[in-house]
Structures are given as C-alpha cells and as structure tokens.
Amino acid sequence: MTILLYDLVGQDAARPFSPHCWKGKMALAHKGLDISTVPTRFLEVPSVEGGISQTVPVIRDGDKVVVDSFAIALYLDETYPDRPTLFGGEGGKAMARFIERWSQLTIHPYVTTAALVDLHAMQDEENAAYFRQSREKRLGKTLEGVVATRDAGLTAFRTALEPLRSTLSYQPFIGGAAPLFCDYIVFGALQWARVASPYPLLEDSDAVAQWFARCLDLHGGLGRQVAAA
C-alpha cells in the first residue's frame, strides 16, 4: 500500500523545502516504502487530514495517520521491523533525540537567518503575506533585517558544526558505517537551506559538506531530485 506524505511546498509544487518533511521523506525511503506526496502550502496545512496538525509532515498509512517527523520515524520502525532500522535500538532513539535538539538549536536558527528572504520569495502571494506576517511577529524584525546579519554570523555557524565535523572524521555517517534517522535530521536542515537559498553555508572542502553530498546520493539520489537554489 502506498503511504501518503503531506509535503510542504511554495508556489512551485516540485520544490519541497521543509526540513521536517525531508526527514520524513528520507525515513520512508530508508525503509523502502512506496509513497505518494501531497504538495501542501502553508495556508493548506490546517486542513490536512481534517485539521489533525498545525504542521507537516503528516503521513497516512492505510487507516493510520501520524504527525511529526520523529513520531513518523518511530512508527515506521515499529510497524515495519523487517525493513532496515532507522534507529538501531533504544540507544539510537535516545541519541537521535539529542541530535534533533542540537540541530534545531544550532543549525535551524542560522538557516532561518540566511534563507528567510529566499523562503519568502518561494511563496505565492497569499502564502507570502502569511509567511511575512507570522515570521516577523515571531522574530521581532523584518525579514530583510534578519537576513542582513547572515554574513556576520557565518563564521560562528561553521564553527558550531565542529562536533559534527569531528564525528565524521571517525565514520562516514552520524549513525556509523551507514545512515540512520539521526543523519536525516541534520540532512533535513541543510537540505532546507540548499533548496531555498543560493547562500553558501559550507565550503566544499568541509567534511560536513562532503557528508551532506553523500546523503544527497542516498536512496537513488532522492535529495538531488530537487535542484539547489
């Protein structure tokens, strides 16, 4: 049975950009499951599956609806244990929780700073108005005022990735010899930036950039199916 994935997009339905939806998409591919994506814009999210969530991803697997990328990964491992594991056991789940917190506190704020205006430009008129109003209220600045600080913060952002960089000097993936859901968490954040903005977060020689390239190649090059901005 094909699993439905509600996937956040802007004006161009072929350019999904949400970091959380990318996590879910990579998890489904890791499991080798057939999916059908439902392109969903910001203002359409509250109507997904009868209003079950204010955010995506949301999946429908038969009669089961699951909300939130981490919950989706847990569901997939529990429901399809005969397929490749996303966590490698309870310790892997706990480690992935740490990686999720680290990514959302370290990577997400800077991607927001770097890509906010570009993300706004991806939306149609109605969704762009919503995006500007909601983000400016949340951040207390204009979108342009936020992005004006990105150059000043770039060096600090790259330095903050040193724990990941150091880990990748020992192994090709965060999960070890092969990727696990923890890899898809960080991949989703960097894919968000790649799809939304041409602003260069990383130098090509960076071990993190090289790991990201390996992740783009996973599952038949799933990440590369959407071109970089």
BAGU-606655 format. One line per 8 residues: number of its first residue (from 1); their letters; for each residue y, z, x of N, C-alpha, C, O. Coordinates in steps of 0.05 Angstrom, whole numbers, plus 5000, padded with zeros to 4 digits. Last residue first. Layout:
N
NUM = A = Y,Z,X,Y,Z,X,Y,Z,X,Y,Z,X ~ ... .
//
This chain:
229
229 = AAAVQRGL = 5515,4898,5380,5542,4891,5371,5557,4875,5392,5580,4867,5388 ~ 5449,4871,5387,5470,4890,5395,5497,4880,5385,5502,4856,5383 ~ 5408,4851,5332,5422,4846,5357,5443,4867,5362,5454,4880,5344 ~ 5348,4874,5310,5377,4875,5304,5392,4872,5330,5389,4889,5348 ~ 5302,4872,5338,5305,4853,5315,5333,4854,5304,5341,4835,5290 ~ 5297,4910,5376,5312,4886,5383,5315,4866,5360,5329,4846,5363 ~ 5264,4948,5353,5292,4954,5356,5309,4930,5363,5333,4930,5357 ~ 5214,4921,5355,5226,4927,5330,5256,4932,5332,5272,4923,5317 .
221 = GGHLDLCR = 5179,4900,5393,5208,4896,5396,5223,4901,5371,5243,4888,5365 ~ 5128,4916,5379,5135,4888,5377,5164,4882,5379,5174,4862,5368 ~ 5133,4971,5391,5125,4961,5364,5134,4933,5359,5146,4926,5339 ~ 5185,4973,5440,5162,4984,5426,5158,4970,5399,5176,4960,5387 ~ 5232,4956,5463,5209,4938,5465,5185,4948,5449,5166,4933,5444 ~ 5266,4999,5458,5272,4975,5443,5249,4955,5442,5246,4940,5423 ~ 5242,5033,5496,5240,5039,5467,5246,5015,5450,5233,5010,5430 ~ 5259,5008,5543,5230,5010,5537,5226,5015,5507,5207,5004,5495 .
213 = AFWQAVAD = 5314,5017,5537,5304,4989,5537,5274,4989,5531,5264,4972,5517 ~ 5315,5072,5544,5323,5060,5518,5313,5032,5515,5304,5023,5494 ~ 5300,5076,5598,5282,5087,5577,5289,5074,5550,5271,5067,5535 ~ 5347,5053,5618,5321,5039,5623,5300,5049,5603,5284,5034,5593 ~ 5385,5090,5603,5387,5062,5593,5361,5048,5596,5353,5032,5579 ~ 5367,5133,5633,5367,5135,5604,5369,5107,5591,5356,5102,5571 ~ 5375,5116,5685,5347,5120,5676,5346,5122,5646,5326,5114,5634 ~ 5424,5066,5696,5418,5094,5687,5389,5095,5677,5380,5078,5662 .
205 = SDELLPYP = 5439,5015,5704,5422,5027,5725,5413,5056,5717,5396,5068,5730 ~ 5474,5002,5664,5447,4990,5663,5428,5004,5683,5404,5004,5678 ~ 5509,5059,5638,5507,5037,5658,5478,5027,5658,5459,5043,5652 ~ 5526,5071,5569,5510,5076,5593,5512,5053,5612,5515,5030,5604 ~ 5561,5055,5528,5556,5083,5533,5543,5089,5560,5549,5110,5572 ~ 5606,5007,5518,5583,5013,5536,5580,5043,5541,5596,5055,5556 ~ 5619,4982,5454,5629,5000,5475,5605,5009,5492,5585,5019,5481 ~ 5605,4951,5412,5600,4940,5438,5609,4958,5461,5605,4952,5484 .
197 = SAVRAWQL = 5571,4984,5357,5595,4981,5374,5587,4968,5401,5566,4974,5412 ~ 5525,4987,5324,5552,4989,5312,5574,4980,5331,5594,4969,5321 ~ 5479,4983,5354,5483,4965,5331,5512,4964,5322,5522,4943,5313 ~ 5487,5024,5393,5482,4996,5401,5488,4976,5378,5500,4955,5383 ~ 5491,5071,5362,5514,5061,5378,5511,5032,5385,5530,5017,5384 ~ 5439,5071,5340,5463,5073,5323,5487,5062,5338,5502,5045,5327 ~ 5410,5076,5386,5409,5051,5371,5432,5049,5352,5443,5027,5347 ~ 5420,5128,5400,5430,5107,5417,5429,5080,5404,5446,5063,5409 .
189 = AGFVIYDC = 5394,5155,5357,5422,5160,5363,5434,5137,5380,5457,5129,5374 ~ 5341,5135,5361,5357,5130,5337,5387,5134,5342,5404,5118,5332 ~ 5325,5157,5410,5328,5128,5407,5346,5122,5383,5364,5105,5385 ~ 5319,5210,5396,5341,5203,5415,5346,5172,5413,5369,5163,5414 ~ 5276,5205,5360,5300,5220,5353,5324,5211,5370,5345,5204,5360 ~ 5237,5179,5387,5250,5164,5366,5276,5178,5356,5294,5165,5347 ~ 5219,5219,5421,5232,5195,5432,5248,5180,5411,5270,5171,5416 ~ 5195,5253,5384,5218,5263,5399,5233,5239,5412,5258,5240,5414 .
181 = FLPAAGGI = 5150,5225,5367,5174,5226,5350,5199,5236,5364,5221,5228,5358 ~ 5131,5194,5429,5125,5210,5406,5151,5210,5389,5171,5197,5395 ~ 5106,5145,5477,5127,5156,5460,5115,5173,5437,5093,5168,5427 ~ 5067,5165,5535,5072,5147,5512,5093,5160,5493,5096,5185,5494 ~ 5068,5203,5573,5060,5177,5581,5065,5156,5559,5066,5132,5565 ~ 5119,5240,5542,5100,5238,5564,5094,5210,5572,5112,5194,5577 ~ 5160,5241,5506,5134,5251,5497,5113,5250,5518,5090,5259,5514 ~ 5199,5214,5534,5203,5242,5529,5176,5255,5521,5171,5278,5528 .
173 = FPQYSLTS = 5168,5170,5581,5178,5176,5555,5182,5206,5552,5171,5222,5567 ~ 5151,5167,5634,5165,5144,5623,5178,5149,5595,5196,5136,5587 ~ 5166,5222,5679,5149,5209,5659,5165,5187,5645,5189,5188,5644 ~ 5202,5242,5715,5175,5251,5716,5156,5234,5699,5132,5233,5705 ~ 5251,5223,5702,5243,5219,5730,5214,5227,5734,5201,5220,5754 ~ 5260,5241,5651,5250,5214,5654,5244,5207,5683,5232,5185,5688 ~ 5284,5290,5661,5257,5289,5649,5244,5262,5654,5221,5260,5660 ~ 5334,5273,5680,5316,5287,5698,5287,5286,5688,5269,5282,5703 .
165 = RLPELATR = 5355,5251,5633,5352,5235,5657,5332,5247,5676,5315,5233,5687 ~ 5358,5297,5601,5340,5274,5593,5335,5257,5618,5312,5249,5622 ~ 5396,5327,5630,5369,5338,5624,5349,5316,5617,5326,5317,5625 ~ 5441,5291,5631,5425,5296,5655,5398,5309,5649,5379,5302,5663 ~ 5476,5280,5591,5449,5269,5588,5431,5275,5612,5408,5266,5613 ~ 5525,5299,5606,5510,5315,5588,5481,5305,5583,5465,5320,5573 ~ 5545,5256,5635,5536,5280,5650,5518,5297,5632,5499,5309,5641 ~ 5561,5223,5594,5540,5214,5611,5528,5238,5627,5504,5239,5632 .
157 = FATLGADR = 5603,5256,5572,5579,5248,5556,5556,5240,5574,5534,5249,5570 ~ 5639,5257,5615,5626,5282,5606,5601,5276,5589,5581,5290,5591 ~ 5654,5203,5616,5641,5215,5639,5626,5241,5631,5603,5246,5640 ~ 5679,5197,5564,5655,5182,5572,5640,5195,5595,5615,5197,5594 ~ 5726,5218,5546,5702,5234,5543,5677,5221,5554,5655,5234,5554 ~ 5766,5181,5553,5769,5207,5567,5743,5223,5566,5738,5239,5584 ~ 5749,5141,5518,5748,5136,5547,5750,5162,5563,5736,5166,5583 ~ 5756,5166,5467,5730,5160,5477,5729,5155,5507,5710,5163,5520 .
149 = TAVVGELT = 5802,5177,5440,5794,5197,5460,5768,5189,5474,5758,5203,5492 ~ 5810,5140,5400,5828,5140,5422,5820,5158,5445,5830,5155,5468 ~ 5776,5154,5358,5766,5135,5378,5785,5133,5403,5776,5126,5424 ~ 5810,5189,5329,5785,5198,5341,5776,5180,5364,5770,5189,5386 ~ 5851,5155,5313,5857,5178,5330,5832,5190,5343,5834,5199,5366 ~ 5824,5121,5280,5836,5110,5305,5843,5133,5324,5840,5130,5348 ~ 5812,5154,5237,5791,5142,5253,5801,5133,5280,5788,5136,5300 ~ 5854,5213,5239,5849,5185,5231,5825,5175,5247,5820,5185,5269 .
141 = KGLRKERS = 5826,5278,5231,5841,5259,5245,5837,5231,5233,5818,5228,5218 ~ 5788,5313,5209,5815,5322,5212,5834,5304,5228,5855,5312,5237 ~ 5736,5302,5199,5743,5305,5227,5772,5314,5230,5780,5322,5252 ~ 5732,5300,5142,5713,5317,5158,5723,5322,5186,5721,5345,5196 ~ 5772,5264,5129,5773,5291,5118,5755,5310,5135,5763,5332,5141 ~ 5754,5219,5156,5779,5231,5164,5782,5259,5153,5794,5276,5166 ~ 5706,5210,5127,5705,5217,5156,5731,5229,5165,5731,5248,5181 ~ 5724,5199,5075,5705,5221,5080,5705,5229,5109,5704,5253,5115 .
133 = QRFYAANE = 5759,5155,5081,5768,5180,5069,5750,5203,5076,5759,5225,5083 ~ 5727,5116,5108,5752,5126,5120,5759,5153,5108,5765,5172,5122 ~ 5685,5109,5070,5679,5117,5097,5704,5130,5110,5703,5151,5122 ~ 5713,5090,5025,5698,5115,5024,5693,5126,5052,5697,5150,5057 ~ 5732,5042,5046,5751,5062,5036,5737,5089,5034,5749,5109,5042 ~ 5683,5017,5057,5702,5023,5079,5722,5044,5071,5728,5062,5086 ~ 5663,5008,5007,5649,5028,5024,5667,5035,5048,5665,5058,5058 ~ 5699,4969,4989,5695,4994,4974,5683,5016,4992,5692,5038,4991 .
125 = EDQMAHLD = 5694,4927,5028,5719,4940,5022,5716,4967,5009,5728,4987,5017 ~ 5636,4939,5072,5652,4923,5053,5676,4939,5044,5679,4963,5051 ~ 5633,4958,5142,5630,4963,5113,5645,4943,5096,5665,4930,5106 ~ 5643,4953,5195,5618,4942,5185,5616,4943,5155,5599,4930,5143 ~ 5689,4981,5207,5691,4952,5204,5666,4939,5194,5667,4917,5184 ~ 5668,5033,5213,5685,5027,5190,5687,4997,5185,5686,4988,5162 ~ 5643,5025,5262,5627,5031,5239,5642,5026,5213,5631,5015,5194 ~ 5688,5019,5294,5669,4996,5291,5651,5001,5267,5645,4982,5253 .
117 = VLAATTVY = 5710,5069,5291,5725,5047,5280,5707,5023,5276,5710,5008,5256 ~ 5668,5100,5315,5677,5105,5288,5692,5081,5276,5687,5074,5253 ~ 5646,5101,5366,5639,5078,5348,5652,5080,5321,5646,5062,5304 ~ 5659,5146,5397,5660,5119,5409,5660,5097,5388,5672,5076,5392 ~ 5653,5190,5363,5678,5185,5377,5681,5156,5386,5702,5143,5382 ~ 5598,5184,5350,5619,5184,5330,5646,5177,5342,5661,5160,5331 ~ 5577,5191,5401,5574,5165,5388,5594,5162,5365,5606,5141,5361 ~ 5590,5245,5408,5604,5225,5424,5600,5197,5412,5619,5181,5414 .
109 = PHITLQSW = 5559,5271,5368,5588,5273,5368,5602,5252,5384,5623,5242,5377 ~ 5504,5254,5383,5518,5245,5358,5548,5248,5358,5562,5230,5350 ~ 5491,5280,5432,5495,5251,5430,5511,5243,5406,5530,5227,5408 ~ 5493,5337,5422,5502,5325,5448,5509,5296,5445,5529,5287,5455 ~ 5475,5352,5373,5497,5367,5384,5509,5354,5409,5532,5360,5417 ~ 5433,5318,5363,5454,5319,5343,5478,5335,5354,5501,5331,5344 ~ 5400,5328,5408,5411,5301,5403,5435,5303,5384,5456,5290,5389 ~ 5386,5382,5400,5400,5374,5424,5414,5347,5420,5437,5343,5427 .
101 = REIFRAMA = 5358,5379,5352,5382,5395,5353,5399,5387,5377,5423,5384,5375 ~ 5315,5346,5368,5333,5338,5346,5359,5353,5347,5381,5341,5344 ~ 5292,5377,5408,5304,5351,5415,5323,5342,5393,5344,5331,5399 ~ 5272,5419,5376,5292,5424,5397,5307,5398,5404,5331,5398,5407 ~ 5236,5391,5345,5258,5405,5332,5280,5410,5352,5304,5407,5346 ~ 5200,5375,5384,5216,5354,5371,5239,5367,5356,5261,5355,5355 ~ 5176,5424,5396,5192,5410,5417,5210,5389,5404,5233,5386,5412 ~ 5148,5432,5348,5169,5451,5357,5187,5438,5378,5212,5442,5377 .
93 = KGGEGGFL = 5113,5389,5350,5132,5392,5327,5155,5410,5335,5178,5404,5330 ~ 5084,5400,5396,5100,5376,5395,5121,5377,5372,5143,5366,5375 ~ 5056,5445,5379,5076,5447,5401,5095,5424,5401,5118,5426,5407 ~ 5022,5423,5341,5043,5441,5332,5065,5444,5354,5088,5446,5348 ~ 5009,5353,5358,5002,5381,5353,5027,5397,5346,5049,5387,5346 ~ 5031,5303,5367,5011,5313,5386,5005,5342,5382,4996,5355,5401 ~ 5068,5274,5337,5076,5300,5349,5056,5310,5370,5064,5324,5388 ~ 5048,5229,5315,5077,5229,5322,5085,5254,5337,5107,5254,5349 .
85 = TPRDPYTE = 4985,5197,5329,5001,5221,5323,5031,5217,5331,5037,5204,5351 ~ 4958,5138,5300,4970,5152,5323,4989,5175,5316,5006,5172,5298 ~ 4914,5156,5244,4932,5138,5258,4946,5153,5281,4946,5177,5281 ~ 4889,5195,5216,4872,5177,5231,4888,5157,5248,4877,5142,5264 ~ 4927,5222,5186,4918,5234,5211,4901,5216,5229,4897,5221,5252 ~ 4968,5212,5144,4953,5191,5159,4944,5201,5186,4952,5191,5207 ~ 4991,5258,5126,4979,5240,5107,4961,5219,5120,4942,5210,5108 ~ 5013,5284,5171,4995,5298,5153,4979,5280,5135,4955,5285,5129 .
77 = DLYLAIAF = 5046,5245,5192,5024,5256,5209,5004,5270,5192,4980,5269,5197 ~ 5080,5236,5148,5064,5214,5159,5041,5225,5175,5018,5215,5173 ~ 5106,5286,5143,5090,5275,5121,5070,5253,5132,5047,5253,5124 ~ 5135,5288,5191,5114,5308,5185,5095,5298,5164,5071,5301,5166 ~ 5169,5244,5182,5150,5243,5205,5128,5264,5201,5104,5258,5206 ~ 5197,5262,5138,5181,5238,5136,5161,5237,5158,5138,5230,5153 ~ 5224,5306,5159,5204,5310,5138,5186,5286,5135,5162,5289,5129 ~ 5258,5277,5193,5238,5295,5204,5216,5301,5184,5192,5302,5191 .
69 = SDVVVKDG = 5289,5247,5156,5272,5233,5176,5251,5252,5188,5228,5243,5193 ~ 5291,5256,5086,5297,5266,5113,5278,5256,5134,5253,5256,5129 ~ 5244,5257,5032,5271,5255,5041,5274,5268,5069,5261,5288,5075 ~ 5194,5222,4997,5200,5241,5018,5228,5235,5029,5236,5212,5033 ~ 5153,5214,4942,5179,5208,4953,5186,5230,4973,5183,5254,4967 ~ 5092,5188,4919,5105,5208,4935,5131,5198,4946,5133,5177,4957 ~ 5064,5149,4894,5078,5167,4877,5094,5188,4892,5108,5204,4880 ~ 5073,5105,4947,5059,5109,4922,5075,5126,4903,5098,5120,4897 .
61 = DRIVPVTQ = 5121,5129,4981,5094,5121,4988,5076,5126,4963,5067,5148,4958 ~ 5187,5120,4995,5168,5123,4972,5141,5112,4982,5139,5089,4990 ~ 5236,5154,5034,5213,5136,5031,5199,5141,5005,5199,5163,4995 ~ 5302,5156,5057,5283,5165,5036,5260,5144,5036,5265,5120,5038 ~ 5346,5170,5111,5325,5156,5098,5311,5171,5076,5310,5196,5076 ~ 5402,5183,5067,5378,5168,5074,5372,5174,5103,5390,5181,5118 ~ 5431,5233,5023,5428,5219,5049,5403,5203,5049,5385,5207,5034 ~ 5428,5261,4978,5454,5250,4984,5454,5235,5011,5475,5225,5019 .
53 = SIGGEVSP = 5371,5250,4935,5383,5259,4960,5411,5247,4963,5417,5226,4952 ~ 5354,5234,4885,5339,5255,4898,5352,5266,4923,5347,5289,4931 ~ 5371,5197,4847,5390,5217,4858,5377,5239,4873,5387,5262,4873 ~ 5332,5160,4834,5342,5178,4814,5360,5201,4824,5363,5221,4810 ~ 5325,5133,4883,5303,5148,4871,5313,5169,4852,5305,5192,4852 ~ 5394,5131,4896,5367,5126,4907,5346,5144,4894,5350,5169,4893 ~ 5445,5143,4883,5428,5133,4862,5399,5127,4871,5383,5119,4855 ~ 5472,5159,4930,5467,5179,4909,5449,5169,4886,5439,5186,4870 .
45 = VELFRTPV = 5475,5108,4959,5456,5129,4966,5451,5149,4944,5428,5157,4939 ~ 5515,5073,4948,5490,5070,4933,5470,5093,4937,5451,5096,4922 ~ 5555,5082,4983,5560,5089,4956,5536,5085,4938,5536,5094,4914 ~ 5530,5062,5032,5538,5090,5028,5540,5098,4999,5529,5118,4990 ~ 5475,5017,5015,5502,5023,5026,5510,5052,5018,5498,5064,5001 ~ 5413,4995,5034,5427,5014,5017,5454,5021,5030,5455,5028,5054 ~ 5356,4955,5031,5383,4958,5042,5400,4974,5023,5402,4968,5000 ~ 5294,4976,5036,5313,4972,5014,5341,4976,5026,5349,4999,5029 .
37 = TSIDLGKH = 5236,4949,5068,5262,4964,5069,5279,4956,5045,5279,4934,5035 ~ 5170,4962,5068,5190,4944,5057,5216,4960,5056,5217,4981,5044 ~ 5115,4968,5114,5138,4978,5100,5154,4955,5088,5153,4932,5097 ~ 5052,4989,5136,5067,4967,5124,5091,4979,5109,5088,4998,5093 ~ 5041,5027,5195,5042,5025,5166,5059,5002,5157,5080,4996,5170 ~ 5035,5047,5247,5023,5021,5240,5022,5016,5210,5004,5003,5200 ~ 5059,5091,5266,5035,5095,5250,5021,5069,5242,4999,5069,5231 ~ 5103,5067,5289,5084,5082,5306,5058,5086,5292,5036,5084,5304 .
29 = ALAMKGKW = 5130,5051,5242,5118,5031,5260,5097,5043,5278,5076,5031,5283 ~ 5146,5101,5223,5129,5085,5207,5115,5063,5223,5091,5058,5220 ~ 5180,5115,5266,5157,5131,5260,5137,5116,5243,5113,5118,5248 ~ 5220,5076,5262,5203,5076,5286,5178,5093,5281,5156,5086,5291 ~ 5242,5091,5213,5230,5064,5216,5211,5063,5240,5189,5052,5239 ~ 5262,5142,5223,5241,5138,5203,5227,5112,5207,5202,5110,5204 ~ 5301,5129,5262,5279,5148,5268,5256,5144,5249,5232,5142,5257 ~ 5333,5096,5231,5319,5085,5254,5296,5103,5263,5274,5094,5270 .
21 = CHPSFPRA = 5354,5134,5196,5337,5113,5186,5321,5100,5208,5297,5092,5204 ~ 5385,5162,5233,5363,5175,5220,5344,5156,5207,5319,5160,5207 ~ 5424,5126,5250,5405,5137,5269,5381,5150,5256,5359,5149,5267 ~ 5438,5067,5213,5436,5096,5213,5416,5106,5234,5394,5096,5236 ~ 5441,5011,5211,5453,5025,5234,5448,5055,5235,5453,5067,5255 ~ 5419,4945,5195,5417,4974,5190,5426,4989,5215,5420,4982,5238 ~ 5436,4888,5184,5444,4904,5207,5443,4934,5200,5464,4947,5198 ~ 5429,4857,5139,5410,4853,5161,5416,4870,5186,5404,4867,5206 .
13 = ADQGVLDY = 5470,4864,5104,5445,4879,5099,5425,4876,5121,5405,4891,5121 ~ 5534,4874,5120,5512,4857,5128,5486,4872,5124,5480,4891,5139 ~ 5563,4919,5104,5567,4894,5090,5544,4874,5095,5536,4859,5077 ~ 5513,4965,5123,5541,4959,5116,5542,4934,5100,5525,4928,5084 ~ 5457,5008,5108,5469,4984,5119,5499,4983,5111,5508,4999,5094 ~ 5401,5050,5111,5430,5048,5108,5441,5023,5122,5434,5018,5145 ~ 5344,5042,5072,5355,5039,5099,5385,5034,5097,5394,5016,5083 ~ 5286,5066,5045,5315,5062,5038,5330,5064,5064,5331,5085,5077 .
5 = LLITM = 5224,5040,5047,5243,5055,5063,5271,5047,5055,5279,5024,5058 ~ 5161,5040,5016,5189,5033,5014,5206,5051,5031,5202,5076,5031 ~ 5099,5018,5040,5117,5041,5037,5146,5030,5035,5154,5014,5052 ~ 5045,4984,5010,5069,4983,5025,5087,5007,5019,5091,5014,4996 ~ 4976,5000,5017,5000,5000,5000,5025,5000,5018,5026,5014,5038 .
//
